[in-house]
Amino acid sequence: MDITLEQSARARLITADGQELPVPATLRYASVDPLAVHVDFPPEASLDGEEVTWTFSRTLLEEGLGQPAGAGDVHFWPCGDARTAVELHSRSGMALLQFDTPALHRFLLRSYAVVAAGQEDVGAAVDRGLTALFGAV
């Protein structure tokens, strides 16, 4: 059975001058894509007025809750006990956000209740990815 978890999250966009602006976000995990976590931002939170989804590994989220983690476009690091920083890089620039650590931790635990760590069916995920990439070639 396919299960999708969604959880609202309070994010704060940290501006260049240090202000914190609230940004709505939804954390999403789907059992059909067991290695990935998605963060959806509504149109009003993006520069181009389009909904934005960032996808990264569930392992990265877990690592980033306890220590600096990430490479490439997504980086995590703890900011004390209460907040976790998330740095997102794109061609348009960089965004620095902070999330409440307990909310991220709760979401991660809920995702492990759906698909336990180490029990991910990566074969099916790889097959879906290759089909999406190459079609019916």
VENQUI-V169332 format. One record per residue. N is the residue number from 1. RES is the residue in one letter. PSI is psi as a letter, one per 40 degrees, with the letter a starting at -180 (999 if undefined). Layout:
N/RES/PSI
N/RES/PSI
This chain:
1/M/h
2/D/h
3/I/h
4/T/h
5/L/h
6/E/h
7/Q/h
8/S/i
9/A/i
10/R/h
11/A/i
12/R/h
13/L/h
14/I/h
15/T/i
16/A/d
17/D/e
18/G/e
19/Q/i
20/E/h
21/L/h
22/P/h
23/V/h
24/P/i
25/A/i
26/T/h
27/L/h
28/R/h
29/Y/h
30/A/h
31/S/d
32/V/e
33/D/g
34/P/e
35/L/e
36/A/i
37/V/i
38/H/i
39/V/h
40/D/h
41/F/h
42/P/i
43/P/d
44/E/e
45/A/e
46/S/i
47/L/d
48/D/e
49/G/e
50/E/i
51/E/i
52/V/h
53/T/h
54/W/h
55/T/h
56/F/i
57/S/i
58/R/d
59/T/d
60/L/d
61/L/d
62/E/d
63/E/d
64/G/e
65/L/d
66/G/e
67/Q/i
68/P/h
69/A/i
70/G/i
71/A/i
72/G/b
73/D/e
74/V/h
75/H/i
76/F/i
77/W/i
78/P/i
79/C/g
80/G/a
81/D/d
82/A/d
83/R/i
84/T/h
85/A/i
86/V/h
87/E/h
88/L/h
89/H/h
90/S/i
91/R/d
92/S/e
93/G/a
94/M/i
95/A/h
96/L/h
97/L/i
98/Q/h
99/F/i
100/D/h
101/T/d
102/P/d
103/A/d
104/L/d
105/H/d
106/R/d
107/F/d
108/L/d
109/L/d
110/R/d
111/S/d
112/Y/d
113/A/d
114/V/d
115/V/h
116/A/i
117/A/h
118/G/e
119/Q/e
120/E/h
121/D/g
122/V/d
123/G/d
124/A/d
125/A/d
126/V/d
127/D/d
128/R/d
129/G/d
130/L/d
131/T/d
132/A/d
133/L/d
134/F/e
135/G/a
136/A/f
137/V/999
